[in-house]
Amino acid sequence: MTYVICYTLSMRKYFIYCRKSSEDEDRQIRSIDAQLSELNIIAEQNGMTIVEIFTESKSAKEAGRERFNEMLRRIERGDANAILSWKLDRLARNFDDGGKIIGMLQRGVIQEIRTFEKSYLPSDNVLTIAVELGMANQYVRDLSVYIQNGIREKIRRGIFCGKAPLGYYNEPRLRTIEPHPQHFKKMKRILEHFAGGQCSLTAIRNKMANVGLLGTRSRKPLPLSSIDNLLRNPFYYGVFVHKGELHQGTHVPMITKKTFDEIQQALVAVGRPRHNRDDKGFTFLHFATCDCCGYSITAERHTKKSGRRYHYYRCTRKSKQRCEERTFIPEEKFAQEVKRNVELVALPDEWKERFLARVETWETESAERNQSQIERLKSDLAVIKVKIDRINNGFADGSLDVQEFKELKNPLVPQKVALEHQIIALERGKINRLEPLRNWILQANQAGKWVSDESWLEMKSFLTDAGSNRRLRAQTLTVSFKKPFDLLAETNESARSAPDDFSQTSKWWSPGGSNP
Ligand SMILES: [Zn+2]
């Protein structure tokens, strides 16, 4: 194998990196030799200086490839400052390695990643690169477990997964949610009454108790906090929230969206339910832990001389005088911190459109691949069917006896069944492989809407969902975002902290495939 060493005016020195692992199912991935010869042509045509060639036959799904790590070390040392590789996904398919590559590109330690199709520069959109590194696929795989258990499928069909709200019941056979024969109409009247705005929560509780709308287990009047939750549940007008995302339900709506909006207005007027054992009326209770000692953050109420009440949050361990963290945070400040964190991972409309467009491209590509595979299987199936027909005819016209007939036909039947199953699986798989990614995009975009609407409860449950840890220290809330939200948080943060905000923001959206 020969390779080209050229001396040009360009300051870029390239390492070639080729990888092929036994796990690569995709037939389009060429052998290392084929990758190398193609890359040599690119190098020759562009007068690129190649310093060394690194090859590896390991999967990039896990971190810890020796040659890859050695290459990065040597780039850090300054032996080269650019990489030439067949495709971006040859370099990394896991978050650690992908993050390293992106970080080095951002710092300018890597000045260019050149692939067969594109050139990636430090000025390119980080998120696009992350997506093309195949990290999105990783996310899709992680979610596949979730899809398998059928919840996703159920939700796609517009069926809420969970206990039916008061006025409905869970139909055990169809596993749907149906109007309760006795309670539906009663509940409807209660909701419409409250929407009129002339009613306190306590009055509603009494009305409900009078018509027999009680706690399902306790058979007692519901606590005010539960009534408050009921009144805020969008399920009643036909949609439902799952994992922070709003879905159109197929259940019978109890009220119109208009009535629901009126109820929300009326709720603002009556305020949050007053102090009781079940719900102390603190928005951010059971939400964060102390960053200092790990104990949970509790809330307390202070009443000023004027009679106005204030909510404060603090570390539970503080009272025992064993935690350093002594600060109290007022609810308003806490709310701003929640908002700031949601903003970190909110996907602007413009990004959403771009991402959805990209997902669509992938879907088309994968559908085409899928289709050609289906066609191949179908032609295989046709061949087997013809064989079976011939054997059947042979038996019918007496040219085969029973023994011969069985011997010829029996092995073909399981083959036929296997092919049919494969075809069905592929037909099914057509639709929802990229669905989780699409939902993630929509969810991150929805988060931005909650910020502008100041929907605190939605933001709270969104952060609980998108972050594994919510820690409070010195009036600052820090969320450890799960993937791929962490990626979004990093991108947004660096865009924000940049001195020149405008040029930075537009930078993220420079075309991903800009050429030098
Ligand atoms: Zn503490």
Residues whose N, C-alpha, C, O or C-beta is under 5 A from the ligand:
A	BS01	ZN	C290 C292 C293 G294 Y295 C315 R317 C323 E325
